């Protein structure tokens, strides 16, 4: 029986899950703090669940202030976990939605049912379809895209291949696969160098399945290639190399309403005076300020909103997406990537774009939860 129908808890109960095993652990914690602060407690009961960096599920303190960035200190689940608690266990029976707390030497404690999961994890083991598959097996509704769209949205190579198959404009790229680098590194170097000779230096070397600009290097010549690949491979054994595109960085949000997905007003990420590109520190530590709405013509705004919706549908997304584009000097929009669970920190572009479009932060969270509650579980 769901807690929505329980006399003790007439409100839908939301398990807010955050943290995780990826390099974006701290970003996820900051996102969760902002969401916990904004969620309407008159409409929803909330159960915060943190996943530690080593993958243990634990009860977390419902304390958004402890989940914010303080100076250059980043929060972690370990710092906000309820002391003395065991491991949180989700059901594997689709007919049940109860969550238990397992402690060594004790009888498991029933934490009650959940009606919907809000998975605020970024990167592998959370945003890539792994958690979504587990929740599908358990029969628990959740916010955001399903397994396929989440996996496509996490893997920059296959994301671009899907976009190309749907006729969306994509910048030049090449991929260094794990086996190639391990068995023929000289051949991989030559191929990347040939790619850069064709499209020009610098190139951007990235982990293929990571986010928040973690592990990315801007490489200006062959001498920097090995170090950049090593840095990317520290986060993902598959590496993607992208040509530098000259133009403006423009983002657009997509949100699922009851009548279907809609696109937000776009935002622009201006060049940083202190960073070579929009890297992790520029996003979260030094907090480079985006411009919302982006100073575009009406025609350009209409075009990027159209392309964002097309990307949303091409990858079979649900719930929400942030689509990132370059507006080239030629006037053409080129899609760089989508994020199926974009950042929700107080300075994140997704909520700021929707606020400019007329949807407040609490309304945004409510729309996402309502879309998930409407959706049936199972294959998507």
LODRENPA-706192 format. One record per residue (C-alpha): residue in one letter; y, z, x; residue number from 0. Coordinates in Angstrom, 2 decimals, m for minus. Example, Ala and Ser with C-alpha at 12.3 -4.5 7.8 and 13.67 -1.06 7.14 Angstrom:
BEGIN
aa/yy/zz/xx/i
A/m4.50/7.80/12.30/0
S/m1.06/7.14/13.67/1
REM end
This chain:
BEGIN
aa/yy/zz/xx/i
X/0.00/0.00/0.00/0
X/3.40/m0.93/1.40/1
X/6.04/1.71/1.82/2
X/8.38/m0.34/m0.35/3
X/6.35/0.79/m3.36/4
X/5.84/4.34/m2.15/5
X/7.60/7.05/m4.18/6
X/8.46/8.82/m0.92/7
X/10.16/5.73/0.53/8
X/11.46/3.21/m2.02/9
X/13.27/1.27/0.70/10
X/11.56/m1.36/2.90/11
X/10.52/0.20/6.19/12
X/11.46/m1.73/9.32/13
X/9.72/m1.28/12.67/14
X/12.31/m2.24/15.28/15
X/10.30/m3.21/18.38/16
X/12.02/m3.68/21.74/17
X/11.69/m3.42/25.50/18
X/8.55/m5.09/26.76/19
X/6.96/m6.31/29.95/20
X/9.31/m9.18/30.77/21
X/12.22/m9.28/33.20/22
X/14.50/m9.15/30.14/23
X/13.36/m5.61/29.25/24
X/16.81/m4.05/29.56/25
X/18.52/m6.82/27.58/26
X/16.06/m6.14/24.77/27
X/16.90/m2.43/24.81/28
X/20.64/m3.17/24.60/29
X/20.01/m5.61/21.75/30
X/17.96/m2.99/19.87/31
X/20.71/m0.40/20.26/32
X/23.23/m2.72/18.66/33
X/20.87/m3.56/15.80/34
X/19.98/0.09/15.17/35
X/23.67/0.88/14.96/36
X/24.31/m1.96/12.49/37
X/21.27/m1.83/10.19/38
X/22.10/m0.56/6.70/39
X/20.25/2.76/6.38/40
X/20.98/2.85/2.64/41
X/18.78/m0.25/2.27/42
X/16.15/0.21/4.98/43
X/14.10/2.95/6.59/44
X/13.83/2.42/10.35/45
X/11.08/3.21/12.85/46
X/12.17/2.47/16.47/47
X/9.26/1.48/18.71/48
X/9.80/0.86/22.40/49
X/7.43/m1.02/24.70/50
X/7.58/0.25/28.26/51
X/7.77/m2.07/31.27/52
X/4.03/m1.59/31.80/53
X/3.25/m2.47/28.17/54
X/2.72/0.91/26.46/55
X/3.97/1.16/22.87/56
X/5.79/4.43/22.21/57
X/8.08/6.10/19.70/58
X/11.67/5.74/20.79/59
X/14.71/7.85/20.04/60
X/16.87/6.47/17.24/61
X/19.95/6.82/19.44/62
X/21.95/3.59/19.94/63
X/24.40/5.27/22.33/64
X/21.63/5.82/24.89/65
X/20.65/2.15/24.65/66
X/23.96/0.68/25.81/67
X/24.91/m0.53/29.29/68
X/26.83/2.19/31.12/69
X/28.84/0.70/33.95/70
X/26.23/m1.18/35.96/71
X/23.37/1.05/34.79/72
X/20.90/m0.70/32.50/73
X/18.87/1.23/29.87/74
X/15.07/1.19/29.70/75
X/12.52/2.27/27.13/76
X/11.22/4.92/29.52/77
X/14.62/6.66/29.41/78
X/14.84/6.78/25.63/79
X/11.19/7.32/24.68/80
X/10.47/10.44/22.65/81
X/9.07/12.91/25.16/82
X/5.48/14.04/24.75/83
X/4.45/11.21/22.42/84
X/1.35/9.13/22.86/85
X/0.86/5.45/22.20/86
X/1.84/3.69/18.98/87
X/m0.98/1.61/17.50/88
X/m0.53/m1.22/14.98/89
X/m3.25/m2.01/12.43/90
X/m5.63/m4.92/12.99/91
X/m6.69/m5.03/9.34/92
X/m4.50/m7.44/7.26/93
X/m5.08/m5.18/4.27/94
X/m3.27/m2.27/5.95/95
X/0.23/m1.77/7.30/96
X/0.00/1.78/8.56/97
X/1.04/2.67/12.10/98
X/m0.60/5.52/13.98/99
X/0.29/7.58/17.02/100
X/m2.65/8.13/19.38/101
X/m2.48/11.08/21.75/102
X/m5.15/12.13/24.21/103
X/m7.22/15.01/22.86/104
X/m5.61/14.89/19.41/105
X/m6.41/13.38/16.04/106
X/m4.33/10.18/15.56/107
X/m1.14/10.88/13.61/108
X/m0.25/8.65/10.67/109
X/3.34/7.38/11.01/110
X/3.26/5.65/7.64/111
X/3.37/2.03/6.55/112
X/5.79/m0.67/7.67/113
X/6.93/m3.56/5.51/114
X/8.42/m5.77/8.21/115
X/8.74/m5.88/12.00/116
X/11.99/m6.79/13.71/117
X/10.78/m7.91/17.17/118
X/13.81/m7.74/19.45/119
X/11.90/m8.67/22.59/120
X/13.12/m11.34/24.97/121
X/10.99/m13.38/27.31/122
X/7.19/m13.34/27.85/123
X/4.97/m10.90/25.93/124
X/7.34/m10.79/22.98/125
X/9.42/m13.92/22.41/126
X/6.74/m16.40/23.48/127
X/4.32/m16.20/20.54/128
X/2.08/m13.42/21.89/129
X/3.51/m10.66/19.70/130
X/3.88/m13.09/16.80/131
X/0.17/m13.91/16.99/132
X/m0.74/m10.22/16.98/133
X/1.43/m9.60/13.91/134
X/m0.09/m12.61/12.15/135
X/m3.56/m11.17/12.79/136
X/m2.40/m7.83/11.42/137
X/m0.86/m9.48/8.36/138
X/2.54/m7.86/8.94/139
X/5.70/m9.89/8.16/140
X/8.19/m10.22/10.97/141
X/11.62/m11.64/11.69/142
X/11.89/m14.96/13.46/143
X/9.72/m17.90/14.40/144
X/5.93/m18.03/14.37/145
X/3.53/m18.59/17.25/146
X/4.11/m22.31/17.85/147
X/7.90/m22.30/17.66/148
X/8.11/m19.14/19.75/149
X/5.90/m20.64/22.46/150
X/7.84/m23.92/22.45/151
X/11.14/m22.06/22.57/152
X/9.98/m20.02/25.57/153
X/8.66/m22.90/27.68/154
X/11.61/m24.99/28.86/155
X/9.41/m27.94/29.79/156
X/7.63/m28.33/26.48/157
X/10.79/m27.50/24.56/158
X/12.47/m30.50/26.17/159
X/9.45/m32.69/25.53/160
X/9.50/m31.75/21.84/161
X/13.23/m32.51/21.65/162
X/12.72/m35.89/23.33/163
X/9.99/m36.76/20.83/164
X/12.46/m36.08/18.01/165
X/15.18/m38.20/19.59/166
X/17.41/m35.33/20.70/167
X/19.42/m35.95/23.90/168
X/18.06/m33.98/26.89/169
X/19.26/m33.83/30.50/170
X/17.11/m34.98/33.47/171
X/14.45/m32.52/34.64/172
X/11.25/m32.25/36.64/173
X/8.57/m29.56/36.81/174
X/6.74/m27.89/39.70/175
X/3.44/m26.64/38.33/176
X/1.61/m23.64/39.84/177
X/m1.38/m25.57/41.21/178
X/0.85/m28.25/42.73/179
X/2.95/m25.70/44.65/180
X/m0.14/m23.84/45.81/181
X/m2.11/m26.95/46.91/182
X/0.57/m29.47/47.91/183
X/3.94/m27.77/48.52/184
X/5.14/m30.63/50.78/185
X/4.51/m33.13/47.99/186
X/6.35/m30.91/45.49/187
X/9.32/m30.60/47.87/188
X/9.49/m34.36/48.34/189
X/9.35/m34.97/44.60/190
X/12.16/m32.49/43.88/191
X/14.21/m33.89/46.76/192
X/13.73/m37.42/45.38/193
X/14.78/m36.14/41.95/194
X/17.96/m34.64/43.44/195
X/18.64/m37.83/45.39/196
X/18.49/m39.76/42.11/197
X/20.53/m37.36/39.99/198
X/22.63/m35.64/42.64/199
X/22.88/m32.18/44.18/200
X/23.26/m29.42/43.15/201
X/20.21/m28.84/40.98/202
X/19.24/m25.72/39.04/203
X/15.85/m24.21/39.80/204
X/14.55/m22.00/36.99/205
X/11.46/m20.11/35.85/206
X/10.07/m22.32/33.09/207
X/9.35/m19.36/30.82/208
X/12.10/m16.79/31.23/209
X/15.54/m16.18/29.78/210
X/18.88/m14.43/30.22/211
X/19.40/m16.58/33.35/212
X/16.92/m14.39/35.25/213
X/15.51/m16.03/38.39/214
X/17.81/m19.07/38.30/215
X/19.30/m20.54/41.48/216
X/21.91/m23.24/41.99/217
X/20.69/m25.29/44.95/218
X/23.11/m27.50/46.86/219
X/20.66/m29.11/49.29/220
X/17.03/m29.34/50.47/221
X/17.42/m26.33/52.76/222
X/17.80/m23.98/49.79/223
X/14.86/m25.30/47.82/224
X/12.05/m23.06/49.08/225
X/13.98/m19.84/48.51/226
X/15.00/m20.95/45.01/227
X/11.42/m21.85/44.08/228
X/10.21/m18.50/45.43/229
X/12.84/m16.70/43.33/230
X/11.85/m18.62/40.19/231
X/8.13/m18.08/40.84/232
X/8.73/m14.34/41.07/233
X/9.30/m14.55/37.29/234
X/7.01/m17.45/36.32/235
X/4.53/m19.53/38.37/236
X/5.78/m22.70/36.64/237
X/9.22/m23.88/37.78/238
X/11.58/m26.35/36.14/239
X/14.30/m28.18/38.09/240
X/17.26/m29.53/36.15/241
X/20.05/m31.86/37.18/242
X/23.57/m30.47/36.98/243
X/25.43/m31.81/33.96/244
X/29.20/m32.11/34.13/245
X/30.85/m30.89/30.98/246
X/31.50/m27.91/28.74/247
X/28.89/m25.31/27.71/248
X/28.80/m25.10/23.91/249
X/26.50/m22.93/21.77/250
X/25.66/m22.96/18.07/251
X/23.72/m20.49/15.93/252
X/21.22/m21.31/13.19/253
X/20.36/m18.77/10.51/254
X/17.89/m18.97/7.65/255
X/19.38/m18.31/4.21/256
X/17.50/m18.26/0.92/257
X/18.35/m21.95/0.36/258
X/17.45/m23.00/3.91/259
X/18.87/m22.91/7.45/260
X/22.58/m23.25/8.14/261
X/24.51/m23.70/11.38/262
X/27.38/m21.50/12.51/263
X/30.69/m22.43/13.99/264
X/30.09/m23.15/17.69/265
X/31.25/m21.17/20.71/266
X/32.23/m22.22/24.22/267
X/31.25/m20.51/27.47/268
X/34.14/m21.21/29.86/269
X/33.48/m21.53/33.59/270
X/33.42/m18.18/35.39/271
X/35.96/m17.56/38.13/272
X/33.55/m15.22/39.95/273
X/30.11/m16.78/39.28/274
X/28.62/m20.17/40.19/275
X/27.14/m20.41/36.70/276
X/26.54/m18.31/33.57/277
X/23.99/m16.00/35.21/278
X/22.64/m12.57/34.23/279
X/25.57/m10.61/35.69/280
X/28.12/m12.92/34.08/281
X/26.41/m12.45/30.70/282
X/25.74/m8.71/30.67/283
X/27.44/m6.88/33.54/284
X/30.75/m8.62/34.08/285
X/30.70/m9.81/30.45/286
X/32.21/m13.28/30.69/287
X/34.07/m13.81/27.45/288
X/33.06/m16.76/25.29/289
X/35.53/m18.57/23.07/290
X/34.71/m18.37/19.34/291
X/35.11/m20.74/17.65/292
X/34.96/m23.39/20.34/293
X/38.07/m25.61/20.58/294
X/36.43/m28.80/19.31/295
X/37.48/m31.56/16.98/296
X/36.16/m31.51/13.42/297
X/33.86/m34.40/14.31/298
X/32.49/m32.60/17.37/299
X/31.94/m29.40/15.40/300
X/30.08/m31.29/12.69/301
X/27.94/m33.09/15.28/302
X/26.85/m29.98/17.18/303
X/25.99/m28.21/13.93/304
X/23.89/m31.22/12.92/305
X/22.10/m31.26/16.28/306
X/21.47/m27.50/16.18/307
X/19.81/m27.81/12.77/308
X/17.78/m30.77/14.00/309
X/16.56/m28.76/17.01/310
X/15.66/m25.86/14.69/311
X/13.49/m28.16/12.58/312
X/12.05/m30.09/15.56/313
X/10.57/m26.91/17.03/314
X/9.44/m25.62/13.58/315
X/11.66/m22.55/13.93/316
X/12.23/m19.84/11.33/317
X/14.75/m17.08/10.86/318
X/17.21/m17.72/13.65/319
X/17.95/m19.73/16.76/320
X/20.75/m20.07/19.25/321
X/21.00/m23.66/20.48/322
X/22.76/m24.29/23.81/323
X/24.38/m27.63/24.58/324
X/26.51/m29.39/27.16/325
X/29.41/m31.49/25.93/326
X/29.52/m34.13/28.65/327
X/32.70/m35.72/29.93/328
X/31.49/m38.88/28.17/329
X/31.78/m37.05/24.83/330
X/28.00/m36.86/24.26/331
X/26.24/m33.61/23.36/332
X/23.06/m32.87/25.35/333
X/20.83/m29.98/24.29/334
X/19.87/m27.62/27.10/335
X/17.62/m25.15/25.28/336
X/17.05/m23.00/22.22/337
X/16.49/m19.25/22.04/338
X/14.27/m18.13/19.17/339
X/15.36/m14.49/19.62/340
X/18.86/m14.63/21.09/341
X/20.68/m11.57/22.33/342
X/22.20/m9.25/19.73/343
X/24.23/m7.12/22.10/344
X/27.80/m6.32/21.05/345
X/29.04/m9.14/23.31/346
X/26.29/m11.66/22.49/347
X/27.34/m15.06/21.26/348
X/24.94/m15.33/18.30/349
X/26.44/m12.50/16.21/350
X/29.96/m13.46/17.33/351
X/29.48/m17.04/16.13/352
X/28.23/m15.86/12.76/353
X/31.06/m13.37/12.42/354
X/33.49/m16.29/12.93/355
X/31.52/m18.18/10.26/356
X/31.90/m15.34/7.77/357
X/28.71/m13.29/8.25/358
X/29.23/m9.77/9.59/359
X/26.78/m8.09/11.97/360
X/25.19/m5.86/9.27/361
X/24.95/m8.85/6.91/362
X/23.30/m10.87/9.68/363
X/20.61/m8.23/10.20/364
X/20.07/m7.98/6.43/365
X/19.67/m11.76/6.05/366
X/17.06/m11.82/8.80/367
X/15.06/m8.97/7.26/368
X/15.23/m10.48/3.79/369
X/14.03/m13.86/5.09/370
X/11.06/m12.15/6.76/371
X/10.20/m10.15/3.63/372
X/10.21/m13.37/1.57/373
X/7.90/m15.16/3.95/374
X/4.15/m14.95/3.56/375
X/2.05/m13.97/6.56/376
X/m0.50/m16.23/8.21/377
X/m0.22/m19.71/9.66/378
X/3.33/m21.07/9.86/379
REM end
